[in-house]
Amino acid sequence: MGTTEVGQTQYRQGMYKVVMDQFERAADVMGLDASVREILSRTNSEIVVHFPVRMDDGSIEVFTGYRVQHNNALGPYKGGLRYHPTVDIESARALAIWMTWKTALAGLPYGGGKGGVQIDPKRYSRVELERITRRFTYALGDNIGPDLDIPAPDVNTNSQIMAWIADTYCSTKPANTRSSNMHVVTGKPTGSGGLDGRDRATGFGVVVTLKAWAQRRNADLKGMRYIVQGFGNVGYWTAHFLAREGAVLVAVQDASGTLYKAEGIDPEALHAHVETNAASVAGFKGAAPMPAEEFFGLDCDIVVPAALGNQITATNAGSIKAKVVAEGANGPTDTEGEAILHRNHVEIIPDILCNSGGVIGSYIEWLLNRRMEHGRIDEVLRMIEDKITTAFTQVAHTAAEFDTDWRTSAYIVALRRLESAYKERGIFP
Ligand code: GLU
């Protein structure tokens, strides 16, 4: 498929092309209502802000931040903020659209949003990052809010950054609304309304989907060999919970390097290394370096991309020997890569199902904040498991109903919910 001009006066490329290819395939297969299709193929609003920040040396740097709000038919916009050089309007748009499908599939009362700042956070000091975050929040102003648009952590953002956002947002509102505004963001530290267990929610959910997959295949995760791309929050916690199932991590890759050990890498030792080595796997003594381009073709059962988008492409998809790709990242497989995986009978647990544990954890945090209550980690993980298992079963049934792949059926489950919301309510005025 070549580039096509769409309503947003943008050409489709990168992740935006991928998400629209996926949407159109599902809309065709299910026969989505034409008006709903038209509505959902555009974003509701796209906010771009430029804001100045004082650096440690006294100079001023001007940053660009984004927040794209795709759709709020099912509830407030929900989705992360990432700090990365690849953040731009096109990637924010694609990621916002994925959030709409993800929250609808999980049955959450949310829509989809995403954004971030185009920076390499490694280049800034902690206090600079705090000032960048606070000025970004101030620039977003009333475009976010606990019942309007609720950001959360994503690539290179964490609970500390969420705490700064919550504090800045609440500080610009009347003092008597402070406690009723803390849920303007989720993924906060536990001392500031955060949820015990939100940090591990995405990785935990990835493993829930892999357990469901193994069960359907009458297989056991015990002894299965897997590789992980990205060892941030999602990659690490996935490895942590897969170790409990007895699966063996044979290779890991991030921007700093690719490491291999046939007998298995210890996820906890690797995590300890990453924590003290600028978030990089390079230099870890418990595994040997290997060529980056051979990573996806390694002999293993499970591939977990848990880094950035468009990593499994026509260049490497044909080399994948694993039985399943569990998409911990958002949009890790592009359209051509996916066609090759299908041809080779490699199954895909699609991102909007596979990594939905994170936003389900966010929903629990947001609900508890509204009720001024605290949650228990075992209850939180049980709720995440329940919701993901339900969604997985719906995806499997719908795949059988339409004789289609899991990604398309996950879209159909989500799109049916959105379609009925529009049909019930009609369009104002
Ligand atoms: N950034 C995560 C995602 O892509 C979580 C979003 C959220 O909790 O709102 O799903």
Residues whose N, C-alpha, C, O or C-beta is under 5 A from the ligand:
A	BS01	LIG	K78 G79 G80 I150 P151 A152 P153 D154 N355 G358 V359 S362
